[in-house]
């Protein structure tokens, strides 16, 4: 890596997150040799997009499967602590938030039913506080009814986005299988068309209907729902959604990997910028802190932390030890620490050598700092890129193991 590349990465980070944060707060802390403050400011800078709030409103009649959908989206079993309570006898009387267990900035809200005395249709959105929701998901386990249509009309007036989810599709498919001329594809097409035609007949233009089973998110239309949201949400909200998405397809795992890869370039920019500060030993301290945060983020995002793997085991019925058996990375299902990363780095001899060269070059007149920046960027990139590729491959293998699939011939993109 050359000084020009280091400065280019730094400039890109500048353009995306603002000169003031990077050049004033972070650099000032570094120049004062205030390591704790520097690390805290850098983490604040990198966590900016991680903390973007995403509020998803879930509404529908009692028994439609709202709670089960909320739990499935959050990667939770209905019996888990903190899960939304299920059962047809419960009626939501007020907005109930259910934060994602790994990404609390993403919250699914169980809303009260529309059309009651307390929540009349024409006042519903005002009473539930529509302005805080990014979009609405309207769930029904049969056909969409008059109250669903009234709610949609009110949402349209407020210029918010909404999506229809026809739930419990697995039950309908099993019932249809008893017919002699059963065709799964035709059955699903007919169900979707019936929902769309019913909504159009009620005055809803171009309704988007997604067929779904909360117990089998990898089947039916959950992936299509995600793709639609990914197209229609603002960019900063898309990232929050992607991070919280369960790994229900190879495509989603690939999207997460690409998002982490983009973030890796910003980490390299910060690494190069820190290396430019003429304080021996500071760059390695900060680089390790950055990498601990990044790798922890990879593990949580790919669902390879202990809690996520145990939840997946409970939901899929595949023993936890069997899921661990397909994982090759020594970082998965571990608490990421400085010592653990240094151990991995030592095993990658080239990265370890670059760390040493970075500090040695710092004492060379004139060209020393540019060389240190290049070695710092190279070390950060090589180590994190290696870890990212390995964890992404592990996420694919865990996904296939949980679903009882054969190893996919499709490779994750580098």
Number of C-alpha atoms within 10 A of each C-alpha: 16 15 19 12 15 26 19 14 22 22 18 14 21 18 10 9 16 13 13 11 15 20 14 11 16 24 20 14 19 25 14 11 15 13 16 11 16 21 19 14 19 21 16 15 19 19 12 11 14 19 15 17 19 23 21 21 23 25 26 25 22 20 17 21 23 29 24 24 26 25 24 21 17 22 22 24 19 18 12 12 9 14 21 22 16 17 14 11 8 10 13 14 12 14 16 16 16 21 19 21 17 18 19 16 18 25 22 26 22 22 21 22 22 22 17 11 7 13 18 16 22 14 14 21 17 13 14 16 10 16 11 12 19 17 21 23 17 24 27 22 21 14 16 21 14 13 17 22 19 18 25 24 17 17 18 12 9 13 10 15 16 20 19 24 28 24 24 21 21 17 11 15 16 11 11 15 13 9 9 7 8 13 13 13 9 10 15 16 12 12 17 17 13 13 22 22 14 17 24 14 10 15 13 17 10 10 17 16 21 20 23 24 22 21 17 16 18 16 16 16 17 21 18 12 18 16 13 13 18 16 10 12 15 11 11 15 20 17 19 19 23 19 23 25 20 22 23 18 16 19 14 19 23 20 16 21 23 15 14 20 18 10 15 19 19 20 25 27 27 30 30 32 24 26 30 24 18 17 15 14 12 17 27 20 14 21 23 18 18 21 22 19 15 21 22 18 18 22 25 19 26 29 28 27 20 17 14 21 22 18 17 24 17 16 16 17 11 16 14 17 11 13 21 18 11 15 20 13 17 12 21 25 18 13 13 18 17 13 11 15 18 14 12 16 19 13 11 14 10 14 22 17 14 19 20 14 15 27 23 14 17 23 14 13 8 9 12 17 22 23 25 32 31 24 28 32 30 22 25 26 21 16 18 22 17 11 20 24 17 17 26 25 22 23 24 25 21 25 22 19 19 20 14 11 11 9 12 11 6 7 11 16 11 11
